Amino acid sequence: MQDVMDQVLAAWRAGESVGVGTVVRTFRSAPRPPGASMAVLADGRVVGSVSGGCVEGAVYEAAHNGEAGLHRYGVSDDDAFAVGLTCGGILDVFVETVSRSTFPELGAVASAIAEHRPVAVATVIEHPDAGRVGSRLVVDPVAASGTLGSPRADAAVIDDARGLLEAGRTDLLHYGPDGQRRGEGMTVFVNSFAPRARMCVFGAIDFASAVARQGALLGYRVTVCDARPVFTTPERFPTADEVVVEWPHRYLERLQAEGEIDERTVICVLTHDPKFDVPLLEVALRLPRVGYVGAMGSRRTHDDRVARLREVGITDDDLARFSSPIGLDLGARTPEETAVSIAAEIVARRWGGNGRPLGEREGRIHH
């Protein structure tokens, strides 16, 4: 809804009702991603788009007439032609009426977005009980408001929505009717209003390619950076969002100056070469906000690196945030296995896990 928030919020503040259609699921070559919205205002004006023009007429009718619920467009070629979805894709659009009574938290959501605070809106779009369709939770990293109809469903969705919000991902979640994790019947659309978290991988080596793949799988915006242009090419790192040829510490300093580093940012240093490592880690360990800093290397490399960092003024408190040697002890050998161990440590650090087998623990699985 972010693309139509200004107009919807103005109508909401004026006490008006607005019909809103939001893309919640796409198949094949659908033109707009999940989260794209179109609003029909009280005077009939339309703002936003769900398909770049293909199905707007059909969504307009549904939103204008108050036909709340989940609508699919483009299921067959005939349907696609009827609504103009000539690209051959399929769109699922959830239509709802937004007003002060149906969405009392909208003002708080808009404030969070304007202040660049992460917030997610979780909405039930399918449920055996029609009365629960359209119920919602507003979730941020520390609090939640609203309800999906039961404490059990609320607890499950809050946990999962925070995971999506941490990664800056918008997605569908599926549960049993009362939030059971093993079941079906309730589908929840989580619209995350936060950019994807960053993963910066320094060192254009074979391990970096595997780590970049893991980062992409976890939903990070992945950058691979190295000062050596012969190794630092998009062809070697096809899953990375960016491949940057620059001295690592200078690149990290630039990101910090541009406000691109936050408490979700992950920094993986794989170069294990002092001329790259020490200047880079000196910058990384002094960042006021960062989620994870880890560096690859043997025990001997680690001890030498720590000694060099102390020489440039890195303190014990700084080093306490440092994961080295990087990764959990999984007995990994190959680059791919090592990347899994690194990803596992990143997840454990993010959510407070300890890396032990779940079978050895008691109580809730989710922290």
Secondary structure, DSSP 8 states (H G I E B T S, - for coil): -GGGHHHHHHHHHTT--EEEEEEEEEETT-SS-TT-EEEE-TTS-EEE-SSTTSSHHHHHHHHHTT--EEEEE-SSHHHHHHHT-TT--EEEEEEEEE-TTT-TTHHHHHHHHHTT--EEEEEEEE-SSGGGTT-EEEE-SS-EEEESSSHHHHHHHHHHHHHHHHHT--EEEEE-TTS-SS--SEEEEEEEES---EEEEES-SHHHHHHHHHHHHTT-EEEEEES-TTT--TTT-TT-SEEEES-HHHHHHHHHHTT---TT-EEEE----HHHHHHHHHHHTT-SS-SEEEE---HHHHHHHHHHHHHTT--HHHHTTEE-S-S--S---SHHHHHHHHHHHHHHHHHT-----GGG--S-S--
